[in-house]
């Protein structure tokens, strides 16, 4: 007899104002012993200042799950569309004046 996994169904609400998404072309990550903070940033050509569009705060366990999920999805994407080129030769000047995250 096949053993069933304990599967939980989660009903997720996606509000219209969130469904459109927010464009980001840079992410900065900091962490403390209890959380990972991911700032999604939009840099525009010719502008000296970039703006944080969204900040997501995760537990270390959720950060690791996100890493696994992204890795899995990137592998599936590349198996269909080919390797994603991740080094275009540009360097980003990091002048992040934010303090390091602490709990």
Contact map, one row per residue, 1 for C-alpha under 8 A:
1110000000000000000000000000000000000000000000000000000000000000000000000000000000000000000000000000000
1111000000000000000000000000000000000000000000000000000000000000000000000000000000000000000000000000000
1111100000000000000000000000000000000000000000000000000000000000000000000000000000000000000000000000000
0111110000000000000000000000000000000000000000000000000000000000000000000000000000000000000000000000000
0011111000000000000000000000000000000000000000000000000000000000000000000000000000000000000000000000000
0001111100000000000000000000000000000000000000000000000000000000000000000000000000000000000000000000000
0000111110000000000000000000000000000000000000000000000000000000000000000000000000000000000000000000000
0000011111000000000000000000000000000000000000000000000000000000000000000000000000000000000000000000000
0000001111100000000000000000000000000000000000000000000000000000000000000000000000000000000000000000000
0000000111110000000000000000000000000000000000000000000000000000000000000000000000000000000000000000000
0000000011111000000000000000000000000000000000000000000000000000000000000000000000000000000000000000000
0000000001111100000000000000000000000000000000000000000000000000000000000000000000000000000000000000000
0000000000111110000000000000000000000000000000000000000000000000000000000000000000000000000000000000000
0000000000011111011000000000000000000000000000000000000000000000000000000000000000000000000000000000000
0000000000001111111000000000000000000000000000000000000000000000000000000000000000000000000000000000000
0000000000000111111100000000000000000000000000000000000000000000000000000000000000000000000000000000000
0000000000000011111110000000000000000000000000000000000000000000000000000000000000000000000000000000000
0000000000000111111110000000000000000000000000000000000000000000000000000000000000000000000000000000000
0000000000000111111110000000000000000000000000000000000000000000000000000000000000000000000000000000000
0000000000000001111111000000000000000000000000000000000000000000000000000000000000000000000000000000000
0000000000000000111111100000000000000000000000000000000000000000000000000000000000000000000000000000000
0000000000000000000111110000000000000000000000000000110000000000000000000000000000000000000000000000000
0000000000000000000011111000000000000000010000000000100000000000000000000000000000000000000000000000000
0000000000000000000001111110000000000001111000000000100000000000000000000000000000000000000000000000000
0000000000000000000000111110000000000001111000000000000000000000000000000000000000000000000000000000000
0000000000000000000000011111000000000001111000000000000000000000000000000000000000000000000000000000000
0000000000000000000000011111100000000111100000000000000000000000000000000000000000000000000000000000000
0000000000000000000000000111110000000111100000000000000000000000000000000000000000000000000000000000000
0000000000000000000000000011111000011110000000000000000000000000000000000000000000000000000000000000000
0000000000000000000000000001111100011100000000000000000000000000000000000000000000000000000000000001100
0000000000000000000000000000111111111000000000000000000000000000000000000000000000000000000000000001110
0000000000000000000000000000011111110000000000000000000000000000000000000000000000000000000000000001111
0000000000000000000000000000001111100000000000000000000000000000000000000000000000000000000000000000011
0000000000000000000000000000001111110000000000000000000000110000000000000000000000000000000000000000001
0000000000000000000000000000001111111000000000000000000011110000000000000000000000000000000000000000001
0000000000000000000000000000111101111100000000000000000011110010000000000000000000000000000000000000000
0000000000000000000000000000111000111110000000000000001111000000000000000000000000000000000000000000100
0000000000000000000000000011110000011111000000000000001110000000000000000000000000000000000000000000000
0000000000000000000000000011100000001111100000000001111100000000000000000000000000000000000000000000000
0000000000000000000000011111000000000111110000000001111000000000000000000000000000000000000000000000000
0000000000000000000000011111000000000011111000000111110000000000000000000000000000000000000000000000000
0000000000000000000000111100000000000001111100000111100000000000000000000000000000000000000000000000000
0000000000000000000000011100000000000000111110101110000000000000000000000000000000000000000000000000000
0000000000000000000000000000000000000000011111100100000000000000000000000000000000000000000000000000000
0000000000000000000000000000000000000000001111100000000000000000000000000000000000000000000000000000000
0000000000000000000000000000000000000000000111110000000000000000000000000000000000000000000000000000000
0000000000000000000000000000000000000000001111111100000000000000000000000000000000000000000000000000000
0000000000000000000000000000000000000000000001111100000000000000000000000000000000000000000000000000000
0000000000000000000000000000000000000000001000111110000000000000000000000000000000000000000000000000000
0000000000000000000000000000000000000000111100111111000000000000000000000000000000000000000000000000000
0000000000000000000000000000000000000000111000001111100000000000000000000000000000000000000000000000000
0000000000000000000000000000000000000011110000000111111000000000000000000000000000000000000000000000000
0000000000000000000001110000000000000011110000000011111000000000000000000000000000000000000000000000000
0000000000000000000001000000000000000011100000000001111100000000000000000000000000000000000000000000000
0000000000000000000000000000000000001111000000000001111110000000000000000000000000000000000000000000000
0000000000000000000000000000000000001110000000000000011111000000000000000000000000000000000000000000000
0000000000000000000000000000000000111100000000000000001111100000000000000000000000000000000000000000000
0000000000000000000000000000000000111000000000000000000111111110000000000000000000000000000000000000000
0000000000000000000000000000000001110000000000000000000011111110000000000000000000000000000000000000000
0000000000000000000000000000000001110000000000000000000001111111000000000000000000000000000000000000000
0000000000000000000000000000000000000000000000000000000001111111100000000000000000000000000000000000000
0000000000000000000000000000000000000000000000000000000001111111110000000000000000000000000000000000000
0000000000000000000000000000000000010000000000000000000001111111111000000000000000000000000000000000000
0000000000000000000000000000000000000000000000000000000000011111111100000000000000000000000000000000000
0000000000000000000000000000000000000000000000000000000000001111111110000000000000000000000000000000000
0000000000000000000000000000000000000000000000000000000000000111111111000000000000000000000000000000000
0000000000000000000000000000000000000000000000000000000000000011111111100000000000000000000000000000000
0000000000000000000000000000000000000000000000000000000000000001111111110000000000000000000000000000000
0000000000000000000000000000000000000000000000000000000000000000111111111000000000000000000000000000000
0000000000000000000000000000000000000000000000000000000000000000011111111100000000000000000000000000000
0000000000000000000000000000000000000000000000000000000000000000001111111110000000000000000000000000000
0000000000000000000000000000000000000000000000000000000000000000000111111111000000000000000000000000000
0000000000000000000000000000000000000000000000000000000000000000000011111111100000000000000000000000000
0000000000000000000000000000000000000000000000000000000000000000000001111111110000000000000000000000000
0000000000000000000000000000000000000000000000000000000000000000000000111111111000000000000000000000000
0000000000000000000000000000000000000000000000000000000000000000000000011111111100000000000000000000000
0000000000000000000000000000000000000000000000000000000000000000000000001111111111000000000000000000000
0000000000000000000000000000000000000000000000000000000000000000000000000111111111110000000000000000000
0000000000000000000000000000000000000000000000000000000000000000000000000011111111100000000000000000000
0000000000000000000000000000000000000000000000000000000000000000000000000001111111000000000000000000000
0000000000000000000000000000000000000000000000000000000000000000000000000000111111100000000000000000000
0000000000000000000000000000000000000000000000000000000000000000000000000000111111110000000000000000000
0000000000000000000000000000000000000000000000000000000000000000000000000000011011111000000000000000000
0000000000000000000000000000000000000000000000000000000000000000000000000000010001111100000000000000000
0000000000000000000000000000000000000000000000000000000000000000000000000000000000111111000000000000000
0000000000000000000000000000000000000000000000000000000000000000000000000000000000011111000000000000000
0000000000000000000000000000000000000000000000000000000000000000000000000000000000001111110000000000000
0000000000000000000000000000000000000000000000000000000000000000000000000000000000001111110000000000000
0000000000000000000000000000000000000000000000000000000000000000000000000000000000000011111000000000000
0000000000000000000000000000000000000000000000000000000000000000000000000000000000000011111100000000000
0000000000000000000000000000000000000000000000000000000000000000000000000000000000000000111110000000000
0000000000000000000000000000000000000000000000000000000000000000000000000000000000000000011111000000000
0000000000000000000000000000000000000000000000000000000000000000000000000000000000000000001111100000000
0000000000000000000000000000000000000000000000000000000000000000000000000000000000000000000111110000000
0000000000000000000000000000000000000000000000000000000000000000000000000000000000000000000011111000000
0000000000000000000000000000000000000000000000000000000000000000000000000000000000000000000001111100000
0000000000000000000000000000000000000000000000000000000000000000000000000000000000000000000000111110000
0000000000000000000000000000000000000000000000000000000000000000000000000000000000000000000000011111000
0000000000000000000000000000000000000000000000000000000000000000000000000000000000000000000000001111100
0000000000000000000000000000011100000000000000000000000000000000000000000000000000000000000000000111110
0000000000000000000000000000011100001000000000000000000000000000000000000000000000000000000000000011111
0000000000000000000000000000001110000000000000000000000000000000000000000000000000000000000000000001111
0000000000000000000000000000000111100000000000000000000000000000000000000000000000000000000000000000111
